[in-house]
Amino acid sequence: MRFLIRLILLIAAFLLLRSLLEPVIKAVVAMFNPSSPPAQANAAAPETKSAELKKDPVCGTFIAPELAIIQKFNGQIIHFCSQKCRDTYAAAHRG
């Protein structure tokens, strides 16, 4: 019985520690991983507010349209989560 109580306490402590450290770890990773500039700096991005998320066709990430990098390919507007995904898509769809 003591073993079970200790196991439950250990799991609870682990989950609490993980939830407290997760934002710190994400902030450190974001600090060392340069990301794309905000969508407001993207001249092709229209000012839209929408509750509908758009799916990046390269990596499958869902992103809010106002935060997406928007590019037009063959007359179709495509939403990307990053410049890397946009460039990958552009390289695959040249022509």
The first five atom37 places (N, CA, C, CB, O) and aatype in JSON, in Angstrom:
{
  "aatype": [12, 1, 13, 10, 9, 1, 10, 9, 10, 10, 9, 0, 0, 13, 10, 10, 10, 1, 15, 10, 10, 6, 14, 19, 9, 11, 0, 19, 19, 0, 12, 13, 2, 14, 15, 15, 14, 14, 0, 5, 0, 2, 0, 0, 0, 14, 6, 16, 11, 15, 0, 6, 10, 11, 11, 3, 14, 19, 4, 7, 16, 13, 9, 0, 14, 6, 10, 0, 9, 9, 5, 11, 13, 2, 7, 5, 9, 9, 8, 13, 4, 15, 5, 11, 4, 1, 3, 16, 18, 0, 0, 0, 8, 1, 7],
  "atom_mask": [
    [1, 1, 1, 1, 1],
    [1, 1, 1, 1, 1],
    [1, 1, 1, 1, 1],
    [1, 1, 1, 1, 1],
    [1, 1, 1, 1, 1],
    [1, 1, 1, 1, 1],
    [1, 1, 1, 1, 1],
    [1, 1, 1, 1, 1],
    [1, 1, 1, 1, 1],
    [1, 1, 1, 1, 1],
    [1, 1, 1, 1, 1],
    [1, 1, 1, 1, 1],
    [1, 1, 1, 1, 1],
    [1, 1, 1, 1, 1],
    [1, 1, 1, 1, 1],
    [1, 1, 1, 1, 1],
    [1, 1, 1, 1, 1],
    [1, 1, 1, 1, 1],
    [1, 1, 1, 1, 1],
    [1, 1, 1, 1, 1],
    [1, 1, 1, 1, 1],
    [1, 1, 1, 1, 1],
    [1, 1, 1, 1, 1],
    [1, 1, 1, 1, 1],
    [1, 1, 1, 1, 1],
    [1, 1, 1, 1, 1],
    [1, 1, 1, 1, 1],
    [1, 1, 1, 1, 1],
    [1, 1, 1, 1, 1],
    [1, 1, 1, 1, 1],
    [1, 1, 1, 1, 1],
    [1, 1, 1, 1, 1],
    [1, 1, 1, 1, 1],
    [1, 1, 1, 1, 1],
    [1, 1, 1, 1, 1],
    [1, 1, 1, 1, 1],
    [1, 1, 1, 1, 1],
    [1, 1, 1, 1, 1],
    [1, 1, 1, 1, 1],
    [1, 1, 1, 1, 1],
    [1, 1, 1, 1, 1],
    [1, 1, 1, 1, 1],
    [1, 1, 1, 1, 1],
    [1, 1, 1, 1, 1],
    [1, 1, 1, 1, 1],
    [1, 1, 1, 1, 1],
    [1, 1, 1, 1, 1],
    [1, 1, 1, 1, 1],
    [1, 1, 1, 1, 1],
    [1, 1, 1, 1, 1],
    [1, 1, 1, 1, 1],
    [1, 1, 1, 1, 1],
    [1, 1, 1, 1, 1],
    [1, 1, 1, 1, 1],
    [1, 1, 1, 1, 1],
    [1, 1, 1, 1, 1],
    [1, 1, 1, 1, 1],
    [1, 1, 1, 1, 1],
    [1, 1, 1, 1, 1],
    [1, 1, 1, 0, 1],
    [1, 1, 1, 1, 1],
    [1, 1, 1, 1, 1],
    [1, 1, 1, 1, 1],
    [1, 1, 1, 1, 1],
    [1, 1, 1, 1, 1],
    [1, 1, 1, 1, 1],
    [1, 1, 1, 1, 1],
    [1, 1, 1, 1, 1],
    [1, 1, 1, 1, 1],
    [1, 1, 1, 1, 1],
    [1, 1, 1, 1, 1],
    [1, 1, 1, 1, 1],
    [1, 1, 1, 1, 1],
    [1, 1, 1, 1, 1],
    [1, 1, 1, 0, 1],
    [1, 1, 1, 1, 1],
    [1, 1, 1, 1, 1],
    [1, 1, 1, 1, 1],
    [1, 1, 1, 1, 1],
    [1, 1, 1, 1, 1],
    [1, 1, 1, 1, 1],
    [1, 1, 1, 1, 1],
    [1, 1, 1, 1, 1],
    [1, 1, 1, 1, 1],
    [1, 1, 1, 1, 1],
    [1, 1, 1, 1, 1],
    [1, 1, 1, 1, 1],
    [1, 1, 1, 1, 1],
    [1, 1, 1, 1, 1],
    [1, 1, 1, 1, 1],
    [1, 1, 1, 1, 1],
    [1, 1, 1, 1, 1],
    [1, 1, 1, 1, 1],
    [1, 1, 1, 1, 1],
    [1, 1, 1, 0, 1]
  ],
  "atom_positions": [
    [[0.81, -1.19, 0.0], [0.0, 0.0, 0.0], [0.86, 1.27, 0.0], [-0.93, -0.01, 1.2], [0.55, 2.23, -0.7]],
    [[1.94, 1.27, 0.77], [2.85, 2.42, 0.79], [3.46, 2.66, -0.58], [3.96, 2.21, 1.83], [3.64, 3.79, -1.02]],
    [[3.77, 1.56, -1.25], [4.36, 1.66, -2.59], [3.4, 2.38, -3.53], [4.71, 0.26, -3.15], [3.82, 3.25, -4.29]],
    [[2.13, 2.04, -3.48], [1.13, 2.65, -4.34], [0.99, 4.14, -4.04], [-0.21, 1.94, -4.19], [0.89, 4.94, -4.97]],
    [[0.97, 4.52, -2.78], [0.87, 5.92, -2.4], [2.09, 6.69, -2.87], [0.71, 6.06, -0.87], [1.97, 7.8, -3.39]],
    [[3.27, 6.11, -2.7], [4.5, 6.78, -3.16], [4.51, 6.93, -4.68], [5.74, 6.0, -2.7], [4.95, 7.94, -5.21]],
    [[4.03, 5.9, -5.36], [3.97, 5.96, -6.82], [3.03, 7.07, -7.27], [3.51, 4.6, -7.39], [3.36, 7.82, -8.2]],
    [[1.88, 7.19, -6.65], [0.93, 8.24, -7.0], [1.52, 9.61, -6.71], [-0.4, 8.04, -6.23], [1.36, 10.53, -7.52]],
    [[2.18, 9.77, -5.58], [2.82, 11.05, -5.26], [3.93, 11.38, -6.24], [3.37, 11.02, -3.84], [4.09, 12.54, -6.63]],
    [[4.69, 10.39, -6.64], [5.77, 10.61, -7.61], [5.2, 11.05, -8.96], [6.6, 9.33, -7.78], [5.74, 11.96, -9.59]],
    [[4.14, 10.41, -9.39], [3.51, 10.78, -10.66], [2.94, 12.2, -10.58], [2.4, 9.77, -11.04], [3.1, 12.99, -11.51]],
    [[2.28, 12.52, -9.47], [1.72, 13.86, -9.29], [2.82, 14.92, -9.28], [0.91, 13.93, -7.98], [2.67, 15.98, -9.88]],
    [[3.93, 14.63, -8.6], [5.05, 15.58, -8.56], [5.64, 15.76, -9.96], [6.13, 15.09, -7.58], [5.97, 16.88, -10.34]],
    [[5.77, 14.68, -10.7], [6.3, 14.76, -12.06], [5.4, 15.62, -12.94], [6.44, 13.35, -12.66], [5.89, 16.48, -13.67]],
    [[4.08, 15.39, -12.87], [3.15, 16.15, -13.7], [3.15, 17.63, -13.32], [1.74, 15.58, -13.58], [3.07, 18.5, -14.19]],
    [[3.23, 17.91, -12.04], [3.28, 19.31, -11.6], [4.56, 19.98, -12.08], [3.18, 19.39, -10.07], [4.51, 21.1, -12.59]],
    [[5.68, 19.32, -11.92], [6.96, 19.88, -12.36], [6.97, 20.09, -13.86], [8.11, 18.96, -11.94], [7.47, 21.11, -14.34]],
    [[6.44, 19.14, -14.6], [6.39, 19.25, -16.05], [5.54, 20.44, -16.47], [5.85, 17.96, -16.67], [5.93, 21.19, -17.37]],
    [[4.38, 20.61, -15.84], [3.51, 21.72, -16.22], [4.13, 23.08, -15.86], [2.15, 21.58, -15.54], [3.87, 24.07, -16.53]],
    [[4.94, 23.12, -14.81], [5.6, 24.37, -14.44], [6.79, 24.69, -15.34], [6.05, 24.31, -13.0], [7.05, 25.86, -15.62]],
    [[7.5, 23.67, -15.78], [8.7, 23.88, -16.58], [8.44, 24.0, -18.08], [9.67, 22.76, -16.34], [9.28, 24.53, -18.81]],
    [[7.3, 23.53, -18.55], [7.02, 23.53, -19.99], [7.08, 24.94, -20.6], [5.66, 22.93, -20.25], [7.72, 25.1, -21.64]],
    [[6.46, 25.97, -20.01], [6.57, 27.31, -20.61], [8.0, 27.84, -20.61], [5.67, 28.29, -19.86], [8.41, 28.54, -21.54]],
    [[8.76, 27.52, -19.58], [10.15, 27.97, -19.51], [10.96, 27.32, -20.62], [10.77, 27.65, -18.12], [11.75, 27.98, -21.29]],
    [[10.77, 26.03, -20.81], [11.51, 25.31, -21.86], [11.14, 25.85, -23.23], [11.22, 23.79, -21.78], [12.01, 26.04, -24.08]],
    [[9.84, 26.1, -23.46], [9.41, 26.64, -24.75], [10.01, 28.01, -25.01], [7.89, 26.73, -24.82], [10.41, 28.33, -26.13]],
    [[10.09, 28.83, -23.97], [10.67, 30.17, -24.13], [12.16, 30.08, -24.47], [10.48, 30.99, -22.85], [12.65, 30.84, -25.31]],
    [[12.87, 29.17, -23.82], [14.31, 29.01, -24.1], [14.51, 28.5, -25.52], [14.96, 28.04, -23.08], [15.39, 28.99, -26.23]],
    [[13.71, 27.53, -25.94], [13.83, 27.0, -27.3], [13.52, 28.09, -28.32], [12.88, 25.79, -27.5], [14.21, 28.21, -29.33]],
    [[12.48, 28.88, -28.07], [12.12, 29.96, -28.99], [13.22, 31.02, -29.06], [10.8, 30.61, -28.57], [13.43, 31.63, -30.11]],
    [[13.92, 31.24, -27.95], [14.98, 32.24, -27.92], [16.16, 31.8, -28.8], [15.45, 32.48, -26.48], [16.79, 32.64, -29.44]],
    [[16.45, 30.51, -28.82], [17.58, 30.01, -29.6], [17.21, 29.56, -31.0], [18.23, 28.88, -28.88], [18.09, 29.26, -31.81]],
    [[15.92, 29.51, -31.3], [15.46, 29.07, -32.61], [14.82, 30.27, -33.31], [14.46, 27.88, -32.5], [13.67, 30.59, -33.04]],
    [[15.55, 30.94, -34.21], [14.98, 32.11, -34.86], [13.76, 31.71, -35.69], [16.03, 32.82, -35.76], [13.8, 30.75, -36.46]],
    [[12.7, 32.45, -35.51], [11.47, 32.14, -36.24], [11.23, 33.19, -37.3], [10.27, 32.05, -35.28], [11.97, 34.17, -37.41]],
    [[10.2, 32.97, -38.07], [9.87, 33.91, -39.12], [9.33, 35.19, -38.51], [8.84, 33.3, -40.1], [8.84, 35.18, -37.38]],
    [[9.41, 36.31, -39.25], [8.87, 37.57, -38.73], [7.36, 37.47, -38.59], [9.26, 38.75, -39.66], [6.74, 36.62, -39.24]],
    [[6.75, 38.31, -37.78], [5.3, 38.26, -37.6], [4.58, 38.51, -38.9], [4.86, 39.28, -36.57], [5.12, 39.13, -39.82]],
    [[3.36, 38.04, -38.99], [2.57, 38.16, -40.21], [2.31, 39.62, -40.57], [1.25, 37.42, -40.07], [2.08, 39.94, -41.74]],
    [[2.34, 40.52, -39.58], [2.09, 41.93, -39.88], [3.19, 42.5, -40.78], [2.0, 42.74, -38.59], [2.94, 43.45, -41.52]],
    [[4.39, 41.94, -40.74], [5.48, 42.4, -41.59], [5.35, 41.85, -43.0], [6.83, 42.01, -40.99], [6.05, 42.31, -43.9]],
    [[4.48, 40.88, -43.21], [4.29, 40.26, -44.51], [3.3, 41.1, -45.32], [3.78, 38.79, -44.36], [2.13, 41.2, -44.96]],
    [[3.77, 41.71, -46.4], [2.94, 42.62, -47.18], [1.8, 41.89, -47.87], [3.79, 43.34, -48.21], [0.77, 42.51, -48.16]],
    [[1.94, 40.59, -48.15], [0.92, 39.84, -48.86], [-0.21, 39.4, -47.94], [1.53, 38.65, -49.54], [-1.23, 38.9, -48.43]],
    [[-0.06, 39.55, -46.64], [-1.06, 39.07, -45.7], [-2.2, 40.07, -45.55], [-0.43, 38.79, -44.33], [-1.97, 41.21, -45.14]],
    [[-3.41, 39.66, -45.88], [-4.53, 40.57, -45.67], [-4.89, 40.63, -44.19], [-5.75, 40.13, -46.5], [-4.64, 39.69, -43.45]],
    [[-5.48, 41.74, -43.78], [-5.89, 41.92, -42.4], [-7.25, 41.24, -42.22], [-5.96, 43.43, -42.01], [-8.29, 41.85, -42.47]],
    [[-7.25, 39.99, -41.79], [-8.48, 39.26, -41.57], [-8.5, 38.71, -40.17], [-8.66, 38.14, -42.59], [-7.47, 38.35, -39.61]],
    [[-9.68, 38.66, -39.61], [-9.89, 38.03, -38.31], [-10.86, 36.89, -38.55], [-10.42, 39.05, -37.23], [-11.99, 37.11, -38.98]],
    [[-10.43, 35.68, -38.26], [-11.26, 34.52, -38.51], [-11.08, 33.5, -37.41], [-10.95, 33.91, -39.87], [-9.97, 33.32, -36.9]],
    [[-12.15, 32.84, -37.05], [-12.07, 31.79, -36.05], [-11.62, 30.47, -36.69], [-13.44, 31.61, -35.34], [-11.26, 29.52, -35.99]],
    [[-11.64, 30.41, -38.01], [-11.28, 29.19, -38.71], [-9.77, 29.09, -38.89], [-11.99, 29.13, -40.07], [-9.14, 30.02, -39.41]],
    [[-9.2, 27.99, -38.46], [-7.76, 27.78, -38.62], [-7.49, 27.26, -40.02], [-7.22, 26.8, -37.55], [-8.31, 26.56, -40.6]],
    [[-6.34, 27.59, -40.54], [-5.91, 27.13, -41.85], [-4.82, 26.09, -41.66], [-5.4, 28.32, -42.74], [-4.02, 26.18, -40.74]],
    [[-4.79, 25.09, -42.54], [-3.82, 24.0, -42.43], [-2.65, 24.26, -43.38], [-4.48, 22.64, -42.74], [-2.84, 24.47, -44.57]],
    [[-1.44, 24.22, -42.83], [-0.22, 24.35, -43.62], [-0.11, 23.08, -44.46], [1.06, 24.57, -42.71], [-0.09, 21.98, -43.9]],
    [[-0.02, 23.19, -45.8], [0.02, 22.0, -46.65], [1.33, 21.21, -46.56], [-0.22, 22.4, -48.08], [1.39, 20.06, -47.0]],
    [[2.37, 21.8, -46.0], [3.66, 21.13, -45.92], [3.76, 20.28, -44.66], [4.8, 22.15, -45.96], [4.01, 19.07, -44.74]],
    [[3.56, 20.89, -43.5], [3.76, 20.17, -42.24], [2.46, 19.79, -41.55], [4.58, 21.0, -41.31], [2.48, 19.01, -40.6]],
    [[1.33, 20.33, -42.02], [0.05, 19.97, -41.44], [-0.34, 20.77, -40.2], [0.0, 0.0, 0.0], [-1.36, 20.47, -39.58]],
    [[0.45, 21.77, -39.83], [0.15, 22.59, -38.66], [-1.07, 23.47, -38.96], [1.37, 23.46, -38.26], [-1.19, 24.03, -40.05]],
    [[-1.96, 23.58, -37.98], [-3.1, 24.48, -38.12], [-2.7, 25.83, -37.54], [-4.37, 23.92, -37.4], [-2.11, 25.91, -36.46]],
    [[-3.02, 26.9, -38.27], [-2.6, 28.24, -37.87], [-3.72, 29.23, -38.14], [-1.3, 28.67, -38.61], [-4.48, 29.09, -39.1]],
    [[-3.82, 30.24, -37.27], [-4.8, 31.3, -37.46], [-4.4, 32.12, -38.69], [-4.91, 32.21, -36.19], [-3.22, 32.42, -38.87]],
    [[-5.36, 32.49, -39.53], [-5.02, 33.23, -40.75], [-4.26, 34.53, -40.5], [-6.28, 33.55, -41.51], [-3.41, 34.91, -41.3]],
    [[-4.55, 35.21, -39.38], [-3.86, 36.47, -39.11], [-2.41, 36.26, -38.69], [-4.59, 37.24, -38.04], [-1.63, 37.22, -38.68]],
    [[-2.03, 35.04, -38.33], [-0.65, 34.74, -37.96], [0.11, 34.02, -39.08], [-0.63, 33.9, -36.7], [1.32, 33.84, -38.99]],
    [[-0.6, 33.62, -40.1], [0.0, 32.81, -41.17], [0.81, 33.66, -42.13], [-1.09, 32.07, -41.93], [0.61, 34.87, -42.26]],
    [[1.73, 33.0, -42.8], [2.45, 33.58, -43.93], [1.64, 33.18, -45.15], [3.98, 33.09, -44.03], [1.47, 31.99, -45.42]],
    [[1.15, 34.16, -45.88], [0.22, 33.9, -46.97], [0.92, 34.12, -48.3], [-1.03, 34.81, -46.86], [1.62, 35.11, -48.5]],
    [[0.71, 33.16, -49.2], [1.31, 33.24, -50.53], [0.29, 32.72, -51.53], [2.65, 32.41, -50.6], [-0.48, 31.81, -51.23]],
    [[0.29, 33.31, -52.71], [-0.62, 32.89, -53.76], [0.14, 32.0, -54.74], [-1.23, 34.11, -54.48], [1.18, 32.38, -55.26]],
    [[-0.4, 30.81, -54.99], [0.17, 29.87, -55.96], [-0.93, 29.48, -56.93], [0.78, 28.59, -55.25], [-1.99, 29.0, -56.52]],
    [[-0.69, 29.69, -58.21], [-1.66, 29.36, -59.26], [-3.03, 29.94, -58.96], [-1.76, 27.85, -59.43], [-4.04, 29.27, -59.17]],
    [[-3.09, 31.17, -58.46], [-4.34, 31.84, -58.16], [-5.01, 31.41, -56.87], [0.0, 0.0, 0.0], [-6.09, 31.9, -56.54]],
    [[-4.39, 30.49, -56.13], [-4.96, 30.0, -54.88], [-4.14, 30.53, -53.7], [-5.02, 28.44, -54.86], [-2.91, 30.46, -53.72]],
    [[-4.82, 31.04, -52.68], [-4.14, 31.54, -51.5], [-3.84, 30.37, -50.57], [-5.0, 32.62, -50.77], [-4.73, 29.61, -50.2]],
    [[-2.57, 30.24, -50.19], [-2.11, 29.16, -49.32], [-1.58, 29.79, -48.04], [-1.01, 28.27, -50.02], [-0.89, 30.8, -48.09]],
    [[-1.9, 29.19, -46.9], [-1.45, 29.67, -45.59], [-0.34, 28.76, -45.08], [-2.62, 29.71, -44.58], [-0.47, 27.54, -45.09]],
    [[0.76, 29.37, -44.62], [1.91, 28.62, -44.11], [2.22, 29.05, -42.68], [3.15, 28.83, -45.02], [1.97, 30.19, -42.29]],
    [[2.76, 28.1, -41.91], [3.12, 28.41, -40.52], [4.49, 29.07, -40.43], [3.1, 27.14, -39.67], [4.78, 29.74, -39.44]],
    [[5.34, 28.9, -41.46], [6.69, 29.46, -41.42], [7.2, 29.71, -42.84], [7.65, 28.51, -40.66], [6.63, 29.23, -43.82]],
    [[8.27, 30.47, -42.92], [8.9, 30.71, -44.22], [9.49, 29.43, -44.78], [10.0, 31.78, -44.1], [9.49, 29.21, -45.99]],
    [[9.98, 28.57, -43.89], [10.56, 27.29, -44.33], [9.51, 26.45, -45.06], [11.12, 26.51, -43.12], [9.79, 25.89, -46.12]],
    [[8.29, 26.36, -44.49], [7.23, 25.59, -45.14], [6.83, 26.24, -46.46], [6.01, 25.47, -44.21], [6.56, 25.55, -47.44]],
    [[6.78, 27.59, -46.49], [6.44, 28.29, -47.73], [7.47, 28.01, -48.81], [6.33, 29.8, -47.49], [7.12, 27.75, -49.96]],
    [[8.75, 28.06, -48.44], [9.82, 27.82, -49.41], [9.83, 26.38, -49.89], [11.17, 28.17, -48.8], [10.09, 26.12, -51.07]],
    [[9.54, 25.44, -48.99], [9.46, 24.03, -49.38], [8.33, 23.82, -50.38], [9.26, 23.14, -48.15], [8.5, 23.12, -51.37]],
    [[7.19, 24.42, -50.1], [6.03, 24.32, -51.0], [6.34, 24.96, -52.35], [4.8, 24.99, -50.36], [6.01, 24.4, -53.4]],
    [[6.96, 26.12, -52.32], [7.29, 26.83, -53.57], [8.26, 26.01, -54.41], [7.9, 28.21, -53.27], [8.12, 25.96, -55.64]],
    [[9.25, 25.37, -53.77], [10.21, 24.56, -54.52], [9.53, 23.36, -55.18], [11.35, 24.1, -53.6], [9.92, 22.95, -56.27]],
    [[8.53, 22.8, -54.51], [7.84, 21.63, -55.05], [6.83, 22.0, -56.12], [7.16, 20.87, -53.95], [6.44, 21.15, -56.92]],
    [[6.38, 23.25, -56.15], [5.32, 23.66, -57.08], [5.77, 24.74, -58.06], [4.12, 24.16, -56.31], [4.96, 25.57, -58.48]],
    [[7.02, 24.74, -58.4], [7.52, 25.71, -59.39], [7.03, 25.31, -60.76], [9.09, 25.79, -59.37], [6.93, 24.13, -61.11]],
    [[6.71, 26.33, -61.52], [6.35, 26.05, -62.89], [5.1, 26.64, -63.33], [0.0, 0.0, 0.0], [4.7, 26.46, -64.48]]
  ]
}
